[in-house]
Amino acid sequence: MDELSIHIALNNGDCTTLYVFARRKNILFKSEDAKEYGESPFQLQEGCMYDFELDKNSYYLQEDRDILTNSKSRQAISRGCISTGIYVGTYSIDVLQKEDNKKVGEVAFEIRSAKVGYRDDYRRMLEDITEFCTELLMQQSSPVIQRYEVDITKDPRSDYQRFAFVRSLVDSDSFADAMYQIQLSPVKRWIDSEEERQLCNIKRWGQHTLRQLARATNRVSLSNQHPLKDRFDTLPRCVPVAFRKETADIPENRFIKYVLRSFLTFCSSIQHHSKAGQRLKQEASLVCEKLLQYLSYPLFRNISEINVLPLNSPILQRKEGYREIFQKWLMFDMAARLTWQGGEDVYGAGKKDVARLYEYWLFFKLLDVLSQKFHIPSKSKEELIDCSNELNLTLKQGKMIMLSGIYETDSRKLNICFSYNRTFSYTDNYQLSGSWTRNFRPDYTLTIWPGDITSEEAEREELITHIHFDAKYRIEQLFLRDNTNKNNDEVSDDLSEMKREEERGTYKRADLLKMHAYKDAIRRTGGAYILYPGTENQVIHGFHEIIPGLGAFAISPKDYDKSIQAFLTFLDDVVDNFLNRTSLREKLAYHTYSVLSKNNNRSLRETLPEPYGANRDLLPDETYVLIGYYKNEQQLDWILKRKLYNTRTGSANGSLHLSKEVISARYLLLHGERELLTGRLYKLVPKGPRIFSREKLEKIGYKEPSGDYYLVYNIEGIPEPEFEGMKWDIRLLEGYKKGNLSASAFSVSLADLMKVKVFNEYEYTNET
């Protein structure tokens, strides 16, 4: 349908026709089953544009900048456009009289979600939220002991919230299945009874029946020929006969009827409330019709009124059908009084924001999943319900709610924190939690850190990991990974199309970019993932492990138990990664902390070998040079010929103490007696030094070793060409000692060595 005409009867006795024109196909509908769902039959689709026009210029529609805009021309104010945006639900528009701007009528549209099956999703999600909240309330105070009276006149704004919760109970599939099961197989009992029977119809004569032959009234005389004339002059026409019969009029069935009538009374009071809106009355009417249909079952026709609630009945607690209705009744009083601060975001003023409800619904589902997985204490959940005055669910978008606990395994304790709408604010202090740039607020954040420290300490030492999730109900197709089989031209075309979409404001990969923004901007983020009601799961790893990563998980209200499995597997993999003390994530976190925790005020701009290939680990601050001494030319010749350099180790004066800098030396810089300016730089074999005894050195030709043990380095050869021609003044190095200890070996970093490089040897010689 590309065009829709709506006849509007005005309260001034006039009428007008509204014409709506779709700007593309299949986005304008007139629904035949709208009444069944409590909707307007005139239906638009979210995220679409429409033009409209009234057939009379004397009227115009009330402008709403978010959705409806009239023509700027005063002569054509009866025309305009409708942009539904992200609004879903009933949208009412006032018809105004052009002459005096007075309201003379109203027209309602139903803006439907672009998602197929959104009505069922909406009902399922609201039902799940209701069950979660009411079960939580029953843990705190039992409705069997404390009964609540519903006063719908107290706060009319919360009427629809309460009714929506109750409707979710009555409209649920489990409720309908339970009623069908009760009707199909009701509980019955045998009871003793009596009825008047003619004597000829009595098959079994007992003592009670025989006594009635003499006692019963309404008798007839016997003829003289009757066999019993000798004993009785008369016999009764009928006598009362005791027998057992099966009946459904028992306390359990009376209770089911009572439950249905309780629901009907509540919904009927909503329906006839003077301040209830048209949509609320219509939806309440539909629920009342359904309840009346249940009450019309043949089972309930001969059921008496209840006088005692059989709350301890095993049938109500165990039998299929009865058990479910009993549970719904326990929830009923709680649901009827329950209000929700976030409810206005979902269904306030006629809205049916299924996307926002999906976000709330996921919170409860993730809360349950994480509670079971990590054993988060249930007392944290109780903070969601405020029972101080009225029953109020405090969950609302934009309010941070944190549930935390310690997860203990055989090898490690982990702190687990689950946050809803946690804000990561900008801060320039690297050691604090927050963002590098703008403020960010993911829908859900799972935070993990070691169990024996605070989150602040874990932030400072890079021991904490944040994993973010965003709910995206409207996503139809994932755009997380490109097709690797595309050629260069196809890739170029895709990038050009992305550019055009971005300029038009219809960028399909905006959600992917948002996940990248979370991961890159929020400090210590291990992953960012989309949660949507689809079928495809995608997890993209940053490297070989589960985190860091990006991706999407399909979690659908329609098929929750099956769709949640991929997410549960992901949680298992995350836990395994944290239990692995040799994971790459642990190493990366340590090196990040090691580098960023230091203030680097040093600067080195000298020519050095580039860090690639075999030199990939050549970091001047962490590359060490051994400053060694040779006594004479003969010893220097032996060193260069054997490609060995030795220096004493042990406790004697002048011996070299073993340290990381000494053991991991990459280069050897030799100097002789009074040779303070030297360029004798050699590259060492990376395996590290060996320890030789005096005897071992003598065997390989070293003359007159004076110590007991020596560190012996293997010389690989001349260093990289970047060092060619360079000379250094070793007396300026921190480890250099004067006098008799000038021959002692010591180690310095390559960065420190380059600071004592001599740029002009001629000037240096004249100065010294």
N, C-alpha and C positions, 0 to 999 in steps of 0.2 A: 504494500500500500504506500503510495507516494503522496496522497492527499487525504485529509481527514476534515470532515465538517461536524461541528458540535452545536446543537441547538441549545441556547441558554434562555430560560425563562427568568425575567427580571422581577424584582419585588415591587416595581412601580407599574406593573401591568403590561409592560412592553416586553419584547423579546428581541434577541439578536442571534446571529450565527457566526461562530468563530471558525475560520478556515486555517488549518495548519498544513504547511508544505515541507516535506522532507528534502534535504539537500542531497541525499543519496538514497539508494534503494535499501529496503529491508530494515528500516529503523523507525517505522511508524506503524502502530498496531491498534486494532480494536479487538480486545480480548473477550472471548465468549465465557471464559471461566473466571473472570475477574472477581465476581461476587463470592465465589468459593474461597478466595484468598483475601477477601476484605479489601479489594483494590478498586480503583477507578477503571472503567472499561477503556478509557482513552489513554493509550500508553506510548511513551517515548522511551528512548534508550540513552543511558549515560554516555557522556563523551561525544555527543552529536549536536549538530546545528540544525535549526528549523526556522522557517519564516512563518509569520502568522498575519492574519488580517480579519478585522471585524467588518461585517457587511453594512454597518451603520456608523457613519462618522461622528455621531453624537455620543458615542461611548468609546472608552479606551481601557486597557488593562493596567492594573497597578504595577509600576516598574519595580523590579528587583535587580539591582546591579549584578548580583552573582549569577542569575539565571535568565531573567527576562529584561530586554532593553527595547524601549519604544523608539520609533523614528524621531529624529531631531526636529523634523518639520512639524510645526504646529498644525498644518493642514492635513498631515498624514499621520497623526498621533495614534490612530487606530491600527497602524501597522507596526511591525517590529520583528525582532528575532529572539529565539530562545536558544540558549547554550546550556545544556544540562550539566556539563562538567562532570564532577564526581558524585553529584547528588543522586541518591537512590531512595525511592519511597513515594508517598503521596505528596504532591505539590499543589497547593490551592492558590488560585489567583483571583484577586478581587476585580470585579468589573465596576468601573467608575463612570459617572456621568460627566461629560465634558463641560457642561454648563456650570456646575457648581462643585465638581470634584467629589461628589457624594457617592458612597458605595450603593449600588443598586442590584448587585448579584455576585455570583461566585462560580468559578469553574475549576474542576480538579483534574489533574493528570496523574498518572502513575509512571514514574521514571524507573524503568527496570534496569537491572544489571546486565551488562554485556555477557556475563558468564551464564552458560546454559546450566540449569538446575540450581540457580541461586536461591530459589524459594525453599527448596529442601535443605540446602546448606544453612540457610538462615534459621530454619526451625530446629535443625539438629544442634547447631551451635548454641542457640539460646537454651535448649533443653539441657545440654551438657553443663552450661554455666549455672543454670538453676539447680541441677542436682548437686553440683559441687558445693554451692553455697548452702543449700538446705541441709545437706549431710553434715557440713561443717558446723552449722548451728545446732543440729541435734546432738553433736558431741558435747556441746557446752551446756545446753538446757533442754530437757526432754519435753516435747509438746504434750505428752501423755499427762504430765504433771502440771504444766503451765499452758493454759489455753489462752489464745489471743483473740480479741474481737477486732474485726476489720471496720475501720471508720474511714470510708472513702471521701467524706466531706472535709476531713482534716487538712489534707494537702492535695488539691485537685491536680497539681502538676505531676504528682507521682502516681496518679491513677493508672496511666498506661504502662508505666514501669511494672507495677505490681501485677496488672492484668497480663502483661506479656510473659512474666514468669509463670503465672498460673496456666495460661494458655499453652505454654510449652509443655506442661505436664499432661494436660488433657489431649493435646494434638499429637503427642508422641506415638510412634509405632508400638512401643512397648505397652502403652495404655490400651490401644486398640486390640493388640494381640491378647492381652490379659482378659479383656471383656469378651472376646470371641471364645477364649478357652473356658471361661466361666459359663457362658451360654451353652457351649457344646457339651461340657461335662460338669454340671453343677453338683455341689455336695448335697446329698440327701440323707435322711435318717429314717429308721423304722420307729413308729410310735404306736402305743396302744390306743384303740378307739372303739366306739360302739355305734351301731346303727340299727334301726328298726327293720326287721325282716319278717315276711310271712312265714308261717310255720312250715309250709311246703318247700320253702327255699333254704331251709337250714340243713346243712350237710353234716355238721358235727354237733352233737348234743353233749354239753358239759353240765356240771352241777349247777352253774349259774343260770344257764338257759332253762334247765328243768325247773328250777325254783320259780322262774318267771311265768311258767304255765299256770301257777296258782296265784301269783301276785299281780300280774299285768292287768291293766284295765282295758276298756274298749273290747268287751268280750261278746261272743255269740253263743247261742244255746246249741247243744248237741242233740241230734236225733236219737231216738231210742235204738236205732240200729248201729250207731257209731261204736267202734271197738273200745273207746275210752269212756263210754257212758257210765260204766260201773265206778269209775274213779272221779270223773269231772262232769258236772252238769253243763259247764260252759268252758270255752277256750278263748284265749285272746286272739284277735286278728293278727297282731304283730307283737314280737317280743324283741327287746334290745339284745343284740349279739355282740360280744367282744371280739375284736380282730386286730391284726397289726397291718399298718399301711405305711407306704413310703411318702415322705413329704420334704419339700424344699424350704418350708417356712421355719428356718432354723436361725440362730443368732448370727452365724457367719454370712448368710445371704442377706439378712436384714442389715448387716453392717455395710455390705456392698451397696445396697440401695441407699443407705444413709450417706455414704460417701458421694454418690452421684448427685443426691439432692443438695448436699453441702456445696459442691462445686457449682451446681445450677443456681443456688441462692446467691453466691458471690458474683457470678457472671451476670446474673439478672440485675443485681443491684448496680453493677457497673453500667449495664445497658440502659437502665432507666434513670441514671443520675443526671440531674439537670445541667450540670456543667460539663458533662462528657461531650467530646466532639463527635462529629458525624462518623469519622473513621472508627473511633473507639466503639461507638454504639453498634456499628455494622459488624465489627469483628466479634464483639461480645455476643451479638445475635447469632452468629455462625457457631460459636462454641455452645451456646444454649441449645441450638437445634441438634447438635451432635449429642449433647447430654440427654436431651429428651428422647432421642432415638434409642440410646442405650436403655433408658428407663422404660421404653415401650416393649422391651423384650418380654416374651411370654413368661419367662422365669419370674419376673418381678410383679406380675399381676396379682398373685395371691400371697405376696410377702407382707407380713405385718410390719407395723412401725417398731423401731428399735426402742428398748427401754434400758438396756445395759450394754455398754461397749465391751465386746469379748476380746479385749486386747491381749490376753494371755492364751488365746486359742492356738493350738498347734496348726490348725488348718490355715489360719491367716498368716502364720509365720513360715509355713513350709510348702503348702500346696501351690502348684503352678497356677497362675492367674490370680488367685486370691493374694498370694504373697506380693505380687507387683502392685496391686491396687492398695494393699495395706501400706506399702512403702510410699506410694504417691500421696496417700492421705497424711502420713507422717510429715511429708514435705509441704503439704498444702498450707497449713497455717503459717509456716515460715515464709513460704513464697508469697503468700498474700500480704505479708507485712514488709517484705524485703524491698528496699529501695537501693538505688545504685547511682553514685555520683557520676559515673561515666555513661549512664543510660541515656542522658540527653544527647550525647554524641552519636548514639546508635539509632534511637528511634524517637528523639524529641521532635515535636512539631510535625509529625507525620512522616519523619524520615524512616527509612529502613536500610541503614548504612551497613550493608553486609560486609564491606571491606573492613570497616572499623571493628565490627563484631568479630571478624576473623582474627584480628589482632588480639582482642581480648580473649577469645576462645583459645588461641594458641598459648597465651600466657598460662591459662589453667592446665592445658595439656602438658606443656613443658614443665610446669611446676610439679605435676604428678610424676612425669617421667624422671625428672632429676631427683625428686624425693625418694623414689624407689631405687634409683641407681646409686645415689650417694648417701642415702639414709639421712636426709635433712630432717631435723626434728619437726614434728607436726605442730608444735606450739607456734612456730613461725607463721604457719598458715592462719592461725586464729587471729592474727593481727589484721587480717583482711576484713573481718566482720566487727563492727562496732555495736556492741549490745548495751551500751550505757543508757541510751534513751529509746531510740527505735532501732530496728535491725537495718544496718546500713553497710552495704558493700563499698569499701573505700577505694577500690580500684578505679583509677581514672587516668586517661592519657595525659602524659606530662608530669605525673607524680611518680617519683622514684620509690619503688618498693623492693627491699632487699631481703632475701631469704638465704641464710647461710648456715654452714655446719662443717664438721670435720669428717672426712671420709678416711676410714682406717683400713689399710690393707696389711698383708703379712710383712711387707718390706718398707712401707712408707705411709706417712700420714699426710693428707692433702687438705688444705682449706678450700672449700667450694662456696662460691657466692653467686647467686642468680639474681640479676637486677632487671627491673622493668623500667624502660625509659630513663636509664641512667645518663646524666649529662656529663660529657667529658669537655671541660672548659679549657679555653686557651690559657697556657702558662708558659713562660720562658724558662722556668726552672725544670731542667731535664729530669731531675730526681723525683719530681712529683707526678702523680697521675694526671693525665689530661691530654690535650691536643697540641700539636705543633703550630696549628694555624687557627682556624675558626672553631667555634663550639659545635660539638656533634652530640646527637642523642639517638643511638640505636634503639630499636624496639626492645631487644632483649640482649643481655650480656652475661655470658658465663665466664667467671673469673676463677683461676686456679693458681695456688701457690703453696709452698711447703707448710706443713701444719704447725711448726713450732715458732713461727715469727708472725709479726703483724703485716697487714697489707702495705702499710707505709714503708716498712723496712724492705719488704719484697720489691716494692717499686724502686727503691734506691739501688738495690743490688741486682736488678734485672732478673729476679726470680719469679715474677708474676707474669701470667699470660691471660689476656682478654680474648674471648671468642664472641663475635657479634652476630646477631641474627636479625633480619628485617622481614616482617610479614608483608607479602605482596599478593593480595587476593586477585587483582585484576590481570596478572600476567597470564598470557595465553601461550607464549612461546619463549623458550630460553634463548638468550643471545650471549652465552658465556664463552663459547669457543668457536673460532673460525674453522671452516673446512680446509684441512691441510692440502687437499687435492686441487685447490683452485690455482690457476695460473696467474701470472703477474697482472695481466689485463683485468681479470675478474676481481682480483684483490683491489686494484686501483679503482674499478667501478664501485665496489662496495664502500671504499673509503670516501669516494665522492658523494655517494648516496647518504652516507652518515653525516657528511658536512651539510647537505641540503636539509636533512631531517632536523639537525640541530638548529639551523637557521629558522625553520618553520615552527620549532617548538614541539616536534613530534618525535623526539629522539628515542629510538627503541632501546638503546643500550644505556639509558640513564641509570637503571638499577645496577648494572655492572659497574659503571663508573662510581656509583655511591659505595659499593662494596670496596672498590679500590681506595676510595677516599677514607673509609673507616680504617682499612689496613695500613695505609701509608701515613695518615695524620694522627691517629690515636696511638699514643706511645704503648709499646709492649703488647701490640695486637698480634695474636697468632693466626687469626682467620676471620673472614666475614662471609656470611652465607645468607641466601635468600630462602625463605620458607613460603611456599605457594601451593594452592590446591590443584596440582597437576598430576602428571604420571611419571615424569622423567627426573631422575636424580643425576646431578653432575657435581663432581668434586675434583677440583684442579689443585694439585700439590705444588707448593713453591719449590720443593726439591724431592728427595726420596722419601720423606716422612709425611704423616697425615697433616701436620701443621709445620710451617705456615701454609695457608691455602685460601682459595676462594671456591664458591660453588653454590649449589641450590639443592634443597630437599623438598620433595613433593609430600605434603602432609594434608590429606583431604578429609573433610568432615564426612563425606560419603563413604569412604573406605579407610577409616582411621587406623584400625588394628593392623591392616596390611601395609599401609603407606608409611607408618611410623617405624617400620623395621630398619630401613636404611639409615634413619637418624640414630636409632639405637646402636647399630653397628658402628657408626661414626663415633659415638660416645665411648664405646668399648675401645676403639683404636686410639682415641685421645688419652684415655686412662692408661693404656699400655705404653703409650709414648712417654707419659709422665713417670711411669714406674721404671722405665729404662734409663738408668743413670749414665749410660754411654751414648745417649741419643745425640744426633747432630743439633737438635734444638738446645740441649743443655750446653753444648760446646759453643754454639753461636751466642747464647745468652751470656756465657762467661766472658768471651772475647769482647762482646759489645760493652759489658760492664767494665772490663779491664781498660778498654780504650777511652770510653766516654767519661769515666769517673776521674780522669786526670785532666788538669788544665795544661794545655800544650802552648807554651809561650815561645817555643823554639822555632827557628826558621833555618832551613838549609837549602841553598840554591846552587850548590856545586854540581859539576858534571859527575854523574855516577852511572854505573850499569843500569839498564832498564830492568825492572822486576818482571821478567817473563821467562817461561821455560824453566831451566835449572835454577834460575835466579828469582823465581816467583816469590820466594820468601825473603828477599833482600829488602829488609826495612832498616834504614840507617840507625834508628833508635834501638833496634833489637838484633843488629848484626855486630859481632864483636871481633876486635883485632887484638892479637897477642903481641905485645911489645917485647921482643927478645934481644939478648945480648950475645955477641961473639967476641972471644978474647983476642984473636989474631987472624991473619989471613989464612993460616993453615986450618984453623977450626972452621972458618967460613967455607974453604974449599971442601972440607969433609961434609959439611952440612949440605952444600949444593950438589955434591957428587952422590951422596947417599940419599938425598932428599928426605933427611930426617933432622928434626930439631928437638933437642932435649933440654929440660930445665929441672932443677932439683925440686923434690917435694918431700914433705915430712914436717918435723917440728923444729928443724935447725933454723938459725937466723938466715934470712934471705931466701928460704924455700918458698915455693909457690903453693898457696892454699887452694884446694879444689873448690870451685864455685861454678855456677851456671855459666858465667861469662868466660871463665877459663876453659871449661870443658867444651863449650859450643863455639869456640873461636873459629871464624871463617877465614881470616887472613893472618899472616905473620909479617910483622915489620921488624927488621933486624937493624941494630946499630952497634958500632964498635966503641972502643975506648975514645972518649972525647968527640965522638961522632954524634953531635946533637941534631944535626940536620941530615936526614936520611930519606932515601927514596927506595930502599931495598924492601919492596912489598911483594909477598908471595901468597899464593892461594893454597890453603890447606885442604887435605882430603876430608870430606864431611863426616867420616865415620867417628871422628873424635880421637883423642890421644890414647896411648897404651902406657902401662907402667912397666918399666924395665928395672932390673936390679943392676948393681955395679958390675957384676960378673957378666951379665948379658951384654951390657954396653961394651965391655972390653973385648968380648968375642966378636963383635961386629966392627972392631977397629977404632973405637973411641979411646983416646989416650988420657990416662990418668984421671978417671972420674973421681971426684972427691966425696960425693954423697953416697948414701946407701940405696936410694930409690930415685927414679927419674920419670917424669912425664915425657913421653916421646911422641911427637907429632909427625905425621907423614905430609910431605910437601907435594902438592899436585903440580905446581909450576907457576909460571908468571900469571899475574891476574888479568882481568879484562882490559881491553885497550883504553878504556876511559881513564885508567889510572896512570897511563904512560906519561913519563916526564914529571910527575908530581913528587914533591918532597915535603916533609913535615918536620916541625920543630918539636921534638919529643919532650923537651924540658918544660914546655907549657902545658903538658898533660897532667891531670890531677894525680895520677898514680906514680909519677916520676919522683925518684928520691935522689938526693945529692950525695956526694962523697962515696964511701965504700959500698953503699947500697945502690949505686947507680946501675949496677949490673943486674939487679933483681928484675925478674920478668913480672909484668902486670898486664891486665886486660882493660881495654877501653872500647866504647861503642864507636862504630864507623862515623856516626854524626859528630862525636867529640873529636875524633881524629881529624875530620875535615875542617874543623874550626882552627886547627893549628897548621893548616896548609900554608906553605910559603909561596907567595905569588911572584916575588922578584928576588931571586937568589943573590944577584949582584948587590942590591941594596942591603939585603940581610947580612951578607958577608962583611960589608963595610961597617954596619952597625955593631956587629959582634966583635 
